[in-house]
Amino acid sequence: MAAGHQHSSSKPSVSSPSSSSRLFLLVTLLPLSLACFAFVLQWRGGLDDPVTHWSTDHHEFPGMVSTQQEKRSSRRSVSDSGCVDLLGQSRSPSFPYFRDWDFAYQSDLKPRICITTSTSAGLEQTLPWIFFHKVIGVSTFYLFVEGKAASPNVSRVLESIPGVKVIYRTKELEEQQAKSRIWNETWLASFFYKPCNYELFVKQSLNMEMAIKMAQDTSMDWIIHLDTDELIHPSGTHEYSLRKLLANVSANVDIAIFPNYESSGERDDIKEPFSEVSMFKKNYDHLPRDVYFGSYKEATRGNPNYFLTYGNGKAAARVQTHLRPNGAHRWHNYKKSPNEVKVEEAAVLHYTYPRFSDLTSRRDRCGCKPTKVDVKRCFMLEFDRAAFIIASTASTEEMLQWYREHVVWTDEKLKLKLLRKGILTRIYAPMVIIQELREAGVFSSVVTAAHMSFSKNSSTADSTLSNTRESSQATGRRKVLEFHLDLDGKSQVSAVPPLSPPGLEATKMEPLSEI
């Protein structure tokens, strides 16, 4: 009995270690399993923080997002929707303006800014141009297209971008513009019936007039005319925002003038100027007078003027009644003399002849004879005239040599000297923003989405597009009416053409001490 009792009483001592082992194993494996499960979910993109996903409180500059963040964002967009987001990393905090594809937040942006342009450029130029300006706060674009820009493969992509309105140079458009009051007025009359740059100048003014009406109909606050080789550089604002800059303009100001900086390319093989050019020559308005004239000859490098082309900037106009264009560089008002101010830090970056191919492309758009007499009928500025003659008469090797001497900056000592004096400056913001957009897949995604959408509706699109793009030459056959001219002095201020910066002759008119 004693032995039996002793045997039975020893059973708990045998089973106790086994139970403890199982309990210890359970306690150990459970948290490990949960940790592994959470890791798998996070790795696949299943755990998403909506606060950081949508927050606009981040102030990372474009290009500062880490590679790991980019990869996680890319994986989330693929796993969540099963396809690539049309704007690539549009939800990244680096680009707070891009929250989703439909840009539904636009109506809350104040002031509302639109840009109008007349262009024949392809997508390699227009897409970076559009999306850069979207990043800095522009909501609406009025694109008057012809040539390559009006071709089906280009225009269908442009039409697919929210906020972009494409206007084709059709027979109907020209008939409508033939009825414009501009033809009955005198402020643009000196530019009528002349070829090349003069014809473009008139066309731009007529397009600007139509864009004003569109801006008024859509309750825009500001309108800007830019070419697609120009980018606005809203320097001086905390958020690099054109919207912030114009919001701070006094309410009694009608027009804000942006002095232009001119690109100073350092290579002759540039293909994508917006992504490859970082050096610019500053405008006279943003330099001390003694520095400007003291370095004038060195900065000019034997060219006709300080800038290769124009130096009188571009302007933003407050959208209001009686607004009219005053040439491609300025705006005016039929009922008053507008109050104008020049912005102190911001500028328009003009990418002037940044590619060697620009010499021949400009030549091919003009049918003038390459003589010193005839080019004066076609071009307003001396450098454009010289470039046209070289492109029309020289061999490729001679053109390249001329291009290197007159356009490309290869003298390192001279560059360093003018950079130290402030004549030249480095500006990286547009380059970084556009490069970030490209790497995020924004441009390629827009093109792919547009063509996929087009293929679904291709049965009716071809006939519609061909009819839409039918052009005419009615503009060249118009006559200026000689009656009912509006001769009010305020409204008949002559159009402002592209003007060269001040030359050395200006030093004879004013003493250098007046700064």
C-alpha positions as CSV (number, residue, x, y, z in Angstrom):
1,M,0.0,0.0,0.0
2,A,2.7,2.3,1.0
3,A,4.6,1.5,-2.2
4,G,1.4,2.0,-4.3
5,H,0.7,5.2,-2.6
6,Q,4.2,6.4,-3.2
7,H,4.0,5.5,-6.9
8,S,0.7,7.2,-7.4
9,S,1.8,10.3,-5.6
10,S,4.9,10.6,-7.9
11,K,2.7,11.0,-11.1
12,P,2.3,14.8,-10.8
13,S,6.0,15.2,-10.5
14,V,6.4,13.5,-13.9
15,S,3.6,15.3,-15.8
16,S,4.5,18.8,-14.5
17,P,7.6,19.4,-16.6
18,S,5.7,18.3,-19.8
19,S,2.9,20.8,-19.1
20,S,5.4,23.6,-18.4
21,S,7.2,22.9,-21.7
22,R,4.0,23.1,-23.7
23,L,3.0,26.4,-22.1
24,F,6.5,27.9,-22.6
25,L,6.4,26.8,-26.3
26,L,3.0,28.4,-26.8
27,V,4.0,31.7,-25.1
28,T,7.1,31.8,-27.3
29,L,5.6,30.9,-30.6
30,L,2.5,33.1,-30.4
31,P,4.2,36.5,-30.4
32,L,6.7,35.3,-33.0
33,S,3.8,34.2,-35.3
34,L,2.0,37.6,-34.8
35,A,5.3,39.4,-35.6
36,C,5.8,37.4,-38.7
37,F,2.2,38.0,-39.8
38,A,2.5,41.7,-39.3
39,F,5.8,41.8,-41.2
40,V,4.2,40.0,-44.2
41,L,1.3,42.4,-44.2
42,Q,3.6,45.5,-44.1
43,W,5.9,44.1,-46.7
44,R,3.0,43.5,-49.1
45,G,1.6,47.0,-48.5
46,G,-1.4,46.0,-46.4
47,L,-0.6,48.4,-43.6
48,D,-1.1,51.9,-44.7
49,D,-1.1,55.0,-42.6
50,P,-3.7,57.4,-44.0
51,V,-2.3,60.3,-42.2
52,T,1.1,60.1,-43.9
53,H,-0.5,58.9,-47.1
54,W,-2.5,62.1,-47.6
55,S,-0.8,64.7,-45.4
56,T,0.2,68.0,-47.1
57,D,2.1,69.2,-44.0
58,H,5.4,67.7,-45.2
59,H,7.9,70.1,-46.7
60,E,10.3,67.7,-48.4
61,F,11.7,69.3,-51.5
62,P,11.2,67.2,-54.7
63,G,14.0,64.7,-54.9
64,M,14.4,64.2,-51.2
65,V,12.2,61.1,-50.9
66,S,14.4,58.1,-50.1
67,T,14.8,55.2,-52.4
68,Q,13.1,52.8,-49.9
69,Q,10.1,55.2,-49.7
70,E,9.8,55.3,-53.5
71,K,9.9,51.5,-53.7
72,R,7.2,51.1,-50.9
73,S,5.0,53.7,-52.6
74,S,5.4,51.9,-55.9
75,R,4.5,48.5,-54.4
76,R,1.5,50.0,-52.6
77,S,0.1,51.5,-55.8
78,V,0.5,48.2,-57.7
79,S,-0.8,45.9,-54.9
80,D,-3.8,48.1,-53.9
81,S,-5.2,48.8,-57.3
82,G,-3.7,46.1,-59.5
83,C,-2.3,48.7,-61.9
84,V,0.2,51.5,-61.9
85,D,-1.2,54.9,-60.7
86,L,-1.4,57.2,-63.7
87,L,0.6,59.8,-62.0
88,G,3.3,57.5,-60.6
89,Q,4.1,58.8,-57.2
90,S,1.4,61.4,-57.2
91,R,0.5,60.7,-53.6
92,S,4.1,61.2,-52.3
93,P,4.5,64.0,-49.8
94,S,7.2,65.4,-52.2
95,F,4.4,66.7,-54.5
96,P,1.5,67.9,-52.2
97,Y,-0.3,69.3,-55.3
98,F,-0.8,65.7,-56.7
99,R,-3.2,63.9,-54.5
100,D,-5.1,62.0,-57.2
101,W,-5.7,61.9,-60.9
102,D,-8.9,64.0,-61.1
103,F,-7.3,67.0,-59.2
104,A,-10.6,67.6,-57.4
105,Y,-8.9,69.8,-54.9
106,Q,-8.3,72.5,-57.6
107,S,-11.4,74.5,-56.8
108,D,-10.0,75.3,-53.3
109,L,-6.8,76.8,-54.7
110,K,-6.7,80.6,-54.5
111,P,-5.8,82.5,-56.5
112,R,-6.7,80.5,-59.6
113,I,-3.9,80.8,-62.2
114,C,-4.0,80.0,-65.9
115,I,-1.3,80.0,-68.5
116,T,-1.9,80.4,-72.3
117,T,0.6,79.5,-75.0
118,S,0.8,79.1,-78.8
119,T,3.0,76.1,-79.6
120,S,4.0,73.6,-82.2
121,A,6.3,71.6,-79.8
122,G,6.1,67.9,-79.1
123,L,5.4,66.0,-75.9
124,E,9.1,65.9,-74.9
125,Q,8.8,69.6,-74.3
126,T,5.2,70.3,-73.4
127,L,4.7,67.5,-70.8
128,P,7.5,68.7,-68.5
129,W,6.4,72.3,-69.1
130,I,2.8,71.6,-68.1
131,F,3.5,69.4,-65.0
132,F,6.2,71.7,-63.7
133,H,3.8,74.6,-63.6
134,K,1.1,72.3,-62.0
135,V,3.6,71.7,-59.2
136,I,4.1,75.4,-58.5
137,G,0.3,76.1,-58.5
138,V,-1.0,76.6,-62.0
139,S,-4.4,75.0,-62.5
140,T,-5.5,75.6,-66.1
141,F,-3.7,75.7,-69.4
142,Y,-5.0,77.1,-72.8
143,L,-2.9,75.5,-75.5
144,F,-3.3,76.9,-79.0
145,V,-1.6,74.2,-81.0
146,E,-0.5,73.7,-84.6
147,G,2.2,71.7,-86.4
148,K,3.6,68.8,-84.3
149,A,1.6,69.8,-81.2
150,A,-1.6,69.3,-83.2
151,S,-0.7,65.9,-84.5
152,P,-3.0,63.1,-83.2
153,N,-0.3,61.3,-81.2
154,V,0.5,64.5,-79.3
155,S,-2.8,66.3,-79.0
156,R,-4.7,63.2,-77.7
157,V,-2.2,63.1,-74.8
158,L,-2.5,66.8,-74.1
159,E,-6.3,66.6,-74.2
160,S,-6.2,63.8,-71.6
161,I,-4.5,66.0,-68.9
162,P,-7.0,67.5,-66.4
163,G,-7.0,71.3,-66.6
164,V,-5.6,71.4,-70.1
165,K,-7.8,72.9,-72.9
166,V,-6.4,72.3,-76.5
167,I,-7.5,74.8,-79.2
168,Y,-6.6,73.8,-82.8
169,R,-5.9,76.3,-85.5
170,T,-8.9,75.4,-87.6
171,K,-10.7,77.3,-90.3
172,E,-13.4,78.1,-87.8
173,L,-10.9,79.6,-85.4
174,E,-9.3,81.8,-88.0
175,E,-12.7,83.0,-89.1
176,Q,-13.6,83.8,-85.5
177,Q,-10.3,85.7,-85.0
178,A,-10.8,87.6,-88.3
179,K,-13.7,89.3,-86.6
180,S,-11.6,90.4,-83.6
181,R,-11.7,94.1,-82.7
182,I,-7.9,94.0,-82.7
183,W,-7.9,94.3,-86.5
184,N,-9.9,97.6,-86.2
185,E,-7.4,99.0,-83.7
186,T,-3.9,100.5,-84.1
187,W,-1.9,99.2,-81.2
188,L,-0.8,96.0,-83.1
189,A,-1.1,97.4,-86.7
190,S,2.7,97.8,-87.2
191,F,3.0,94.0,-86.9
192,F,0.4,93.1,-89.5
193,Y,1.3,91.5,-92.9
194,K,4.9,90.6,-92.0
195,P,6.3,87.1,-92.1
196,C,7.9,84.8,-89.5
197,N,8.3,86.4,-86.0
198,Y,5.9,89.2,-86.8
199,E,3.2,86.8,-88.0
200,L,3.7,84.7,-84.8
201,F,3.5,87.9,-82.7
202,V,0.1,88.8,-84.2
203,K,-1.1,85.2,-83.8
204,Q,-0.1,85.1,-80.2
205,S,-1.9,88.3,-79.5
206,L,-5.1,87.0,-81.1
207,N,-4.8,83.8,-79.1
208,M,-4.3,85.7,-75.9
209,E,-7.5,87.7,-76.6
210,M,-9.4,84.4,-76.8
211,A,-7.7,83.1,-73.7
212,I,-8.8,86.1,-71.7
213,K,-12.5,85.3,-72.5
214,M,-11.9,81.6,-71.5
215,A,-10.3,82.8,-68.2
216,Q,-13.2,85.0,-67.5
217,D,-15.7,82.3,-68.2
218,T,-13.9,79.9,-65.8
219,S,-13.4,82.5,-63.0
220,M,-9.6,82.6,-63.2
221,D,-7.8,85.2,-61.1
222,W,-4.6,85.5,-63.0
223,I,-3.5,84.9,-66.6
224,I,0.0,84.5,-67.9
225,H,1.3,84.2,-71.5
226,L,4.4,81.9,-71.7
227,D,6.1,80.0,-74.5
228,T,6.8,76.3,-74.0
229,D,10.6,77.1,-73.7
230,E,9.9,79.2,-70.6
231,L,9.4,78.2,-67.0
232,I,8.3,80.5,-64.1
233,H,10.8,80.5,-61.2
234,P,8.8,81.7,-58.1
235,S,11.9,82.4,-56.1
236,G,11.4,84.2,-52.8
237,T,8.4,82.2,-51.7
238,H,8.7,79.8,-48.8
239,E,7.0,76.9,-50.7
240,Y,8.4,77.6,-54.2
241,S,4.8,78.5,-55.1
242,L,3.6,80.8,-57.8
243,R,0.2,80.7,-56.1
244,K,1.7,82.1,-52.9
245,L,3.6,84.7,-54.8
246,L,0.5,86.1,-56.6
247,A,-1.6,85.8,-53.5
248,N,0.8,88.3,-51.9
249,V,0.5,90.9,-54.7
250,S,-1.4,94.0,-53.5
251,A,-5.0,94.1,-54.5
252,N,-4.5,97.4,-56.4
253,V,-1.9,95.8,-58.7
254,D,-3.2,94.8,-62.2
255,I,-0.1,93.4,-63.7
256,A,3.0,91.6,-62.2
257,I,6.0,91.7,-64.5
258,F,8.5,88.8,-64.2
259,P,12.0,89.7,-65.5
260,N,13.5,87.0,-67.6
261,Y,16.7,85.1,-67.0
262,E,18.4,83.5,-70.1
263,S,19.7,80.0,-70.1
264,S,23.5,79.6,-70.5
265,G,24.1,76.1,-71.8
266,E,27.5,74.5,-71.1
267,R,27.4,71.7,-73.7
268,D,26.5,71.5,-77.4
269,D,24.8,68.1,-77.0
270,I,21.9,69.0,-74.7
271,K,18.7,67.0,-75.5
272,E,16.4,67.9,-72.6
273,P,17.0,71.5,-71.6
274,F,14.7,71.6,-68.6
275,S,16.7,68.6,-67.1
276,E,20.2,69.5,-68.2
277,V,20.6,73.3,-67.9
278,S,21.2,74.9,-64.5
279,M,23.1,78.1,-65.4
280,F,21.3,81.3,-66.2
281,K,22.2,84.9,-67.0
282,K,20.4,87.3,-64.7
283,N,18.2,90.2,-65.9
284,Y,19.3,93.8,-65.7
285,D,16.4,94.4,-63.3
286,H,17.9,92.0,-60.8
287,L,21.4,93.3,-60.9
288,P,23.2,96.4,-59.6
289,R,23.7,98.9,-62.4
290,D,27.4,99.1,-62.0
291,V,27.8,95.3,-62.0
292,Y,25.7,95.0,-65.1
293,F,27.5,97.6,-67.2
294,G,30.9,96.8,-65.7
295,S,30.6,93.2,-66.9
296,Y,28.6,93.9,-70.1
297,K,31.3,93.1,-72.7
298,E,32.5,89.9,-71.0
299,A,28.9,88.7,-70.5
300,T,28.0,89.6,-74.1
301,R,30.9,87.5,-75.6
302,G,30.8,89.2,-79.0
303,N,27.0,88.8,-79.5
304,P,24.8,91.7,-80.5
305,N,23.3,92.2,-77.0
306,Y,23.6,91.1,-73.4
307,F,20.9,88.5,-73.9
308,L,20.7,86.5,-77.1
309,T,17.0,87.3,-77.5
310,Y,14.5,89.4,-75.5
311,G,15.2,91.0,-72.1
312,N,11.9,92.6,-71.2
313,G,10.3,89.7,-69.4
314,K,6.8,88.3,-69.3
315,A,3.7,89.4,-67.3
316,A,0.9,88.0,-65.2
317,A,-2.4,90.0,-65.4
318,R,-5.2,90.0,-63.0
319,V,-8.3,88.7,-64.9
320,Q,-10.8,91.6,-65.0
321,T,-13.2,93.3,-67.4
322,H,-11.7,95.2,-70.4
323,L,-8.4,93.3,-70.2
324,R,-6.6,92.9,-73.5
325,P,-3.2,91.6,-74.7
326,N,-0.5,94.1,-75.5
327,G,1.7,91.8,-77.5
328,A,3.2,88.6,-76.2
329,H,5.1,90.2,-73.3
330,R,2.5,92.5,-71.7
331,W,-1.2,93.1,-71.0
332,H,-3.3,96.3,-71.1
333,N,-6.8,97.5,-70.4
334,Y,-9.3,99.2,-72.6
335,K,-10.6,101.4,-69.9
336,K,-7.6,102.4,-67.8
337,S,-3.9,102.4,-67.5
338,P,-3.1,99.3,-65.5
339,N,-1.0,99.4,-62.3
340,E,2.1,97.4,-62.9
341,V,4.8,96.1,-60.6
342,K,8.0,94.1,-61.2
343,V,8.5,91.2,-58.9
344,E,11.8,91.4,-56.9
345,E,13.1,87.9,-56.9
346,A,11.0,85.6,-59.1
347,A,11.8,85.4,-62.8
348,V,10.9,83.7,-66.1
349,L,13.6,81.2,-67.1
350,H,14.0,81.4,-70.9
351,Y,15.7,78.4,-72.4
352,T,17.2,80.2,-75.4
353,Y,18.7,78.1,-78.2
354,P,19.6,75.3,-75.7
355,R,19.9,72.6,-78.3
356,F,22.0,72.8,-81.4
357,S,19.0,71.6,-83.4
358,D,17.2,74.8,-82.5
359,L,19.2,76.6,-85.2
360,T,17.8,74.5,-88.0
361,S,14.3,74.1,-86.6
362,R,13.8,77.9,-86.4
363,R,15.2,78.2,-90.0
364,D,12.7,75.6,-91.2
365,R,9.8,77.6,-89.9
366,C,10.6,80.7,-91.9
367,G,10.7,81.2,-95.6
368,C,12.8,84.4,-95.7
369,K,15.9,84.8,-97.8
370,P,19.1,84.6,-95.8
371,T,20.3,88.1,-96.5
372,K,20.8,91.0,-94.0
373,V,18.1,93.0,-95.7
374,D,15.5,90.3,-95.9
375,V,15.9,89.0,-92.4
376,K,14.9,92.4,-91.0
377,R,11.4,91.7,-92.4
378,C,11.2,88.4,-90.6
379,F,13.0,88.8,-87.2
380,M,12.8,91.5,-84.6
381,L,16.1,90.8,-82.7
382,E,19.7,90.8,-84.1
383,F,20.7,87.4,-82.8
384,D,17.7,85.7,-84.4
385,R,18.7,87.3,-87.7
386,A,22.3,86.2,-87.4
387,A,21.3,82.6,-86.4
388,F,18.9,82.3,-89.3
389,I,21.6,83.4,-91.8
390,I,24.2,80.9,-90.4
391,A,21.6,78.1,-90.4
392,S,20.7,78.8,-94.0
393,T,24.1,79.3,-95.5
394,A,26.7,77.3,-93.4
395,S,27.6,73.6,-93.4
396,T,26.9,71.5,-90.3
397,E,30.5,71.8,-89.1
398,E,30.5,75.6,-89.5
399,M,27.1,75.8,-87.7
400,L,28.4,73.8,-84.8
401,Q,31.5,75.9,-84.5
402,W,29.4,79.1,-84.6
403,Y,27.0,77.6,-82.0
404,R,29.9,76.8,-79.7
405,E,31.3,80.3,-79.9
406,H,28.1,82.3,-79.5
407,V,25.8,80.1,-77.4
408,V,27.7,77.5,-75.4
409,W,29.7,78.6,-72.3
410,T,32.9,76.6,-72.3
411,D,35.3,79.1,-70.7
412,E,35.5,77.9,-67.1
413,K,37.4,81.0,-65.8
414,L,34.9,83.4,-67.4
415,K,32.0,81.4,-65.9
416,L,33.5,81.4,-62.5
417,K,34.2,85.2,-62.7
418,L,30.6,86.0,-63.8
419,L,29.1,83.6,-61.2
420,R,31.1,85.4,-58.5
421,K,29.9,88.8,-59.7
422,G,26.3,87.6,-59.8
423,I,25.9,88.0,-63.6
424,L,25.5,84.2,-63.9
425,T,23.6,82.1,-61.4
426,R,22.8,78.5,-60.7
427,I,19.1,77.5,-60.5
428,Y,18.4,73.8,-59.8
429,A,14.8,73.8,-58.6
430,P,13.1,73.2,-62.1
431,M,15.7,70.6,-63.0
432,V,15.1,68.7,-59.7
433,I,11.3,68.9,-60.0
434,I,11.1,67.8,-63.6
435,Q,13.6,65.0,-63.0
436,E,11.6,63.8,-60.0
437,L,8.4,63.8,-62.2
438,R,10.2,61.8,-64.9
439,E,11.6,59.2,-62.5
440,A,8.2,58.9,-60.8
441,G,6.7,57.8,-64.2
442,V,4.4,60.8,-64.6
443,F,5.1,61.6,-68.2
444,S,5.2,58.0,-69.4
445,S,2.1,57.1,-67.5
446,V,0.2,60.0,-69.0
447,V,1.2,59.0,-72.5
448,T,0.3,55.3,-71.9
449,A,-3.1,56.2,-70.4
450,A,-4.0,58.5,-73.2
451,H,-3.3,56.0,-75.9
452,M,-5.0,53.2,-74.0
453,S,-8.1,55.4,-73.7
454,F,-7.9,56.3,-77.4
455,S,-7.8,52.7,-78.5
456,K,-11.1,52.0,-76.9
457,N,-12.8,54.8,-78.8
458,S,-10.7,54.7,-82.1
459,S,-13.8,54.0,-84.3
460,T,-15.0,57.5,-84.2
461,A,-11.9,59.4,-83.2
462,D,-10.1,59.4,-86.6
463,S,-12.7,61.3,-88.5
464,T,-13.3,63.8,-85.6
465,L,-9.6,64.5,-85.3
466,S,-9.0,65.0,-89.0
467,N,-11.9,67.5,-89.2
468,T,-10.8,69.3,-86.0
469,R,-7.2,69.9,-87.3
470,E,-8.2,71.3,-90.7
471,S,-6.3,74.5,-91.0
472,S,-6.5,77.5,-93.4
473,Q,-4.5,80.5,-94.4
474,A,-7.2,83.0,-93.8
475,T,-5.0,85.1,-91.5
476,G,-2.7,86.3,-94.3
477,R,-5.6,87.5,-96.5
478,R,-7.2,89.9,-93.9
479,K,-7.4,93.6,-94.3
480,V,-7.4,96.1,-91.5
481,L,-10.6,98.1,-91.4
482,E,-10.1,101.8,-91.6
483,F,-13.3,102.9,-89.9
484,H,-14.6,102.8,-86.3
485,L,-11.1,102.7,-84.9
486,D,-10.9,103.0,-81.1
487,L,-8.5,105.9,-80.8
488,D,-8.7,106.3,-77.1
489,G,-5.1,107.0,-76.0
490,K,-5.2,104.7,-73.0
491,S,-6.3,101.6,-75.0
492,Q,-4.1,102.3,-78.0
493,V,-0.8,102.0,-76.3
494,S,1.4,100.2,-78.9
495,A,2.1,96.5,-78.4
496,V,5.3,95.7,-76.5
497,P,7.6,93.6,-78.7
498,P,10.5,91.5,-77.6
499,L,13.1,94.0,-76.6
500,S,16.8,93.5,-75.9
501,P,18.3,94.5,-72.5
502,P,20.0,97.9,-72.1
503,G,23.2,98.2,-74.1
504,L,26.3,100.2,-73.3
505,E,24.7,103.3,-75.0
506,A,22.5,103.5,-71.9
507,T,25.5,104.6,-69.8
508,K,25.6,107.8,-71.8
509,M,22.1,108.7,-70.9
510,E,22.3,108.2,-67.1
511,P,25.3,108.5,-64.8
512,L,26.5,105.2,-63.2
513,S,26.1,106.6,-59.7
514,E,22.4,106.5,-60.0
515,I,21.7,102.9,-58.8
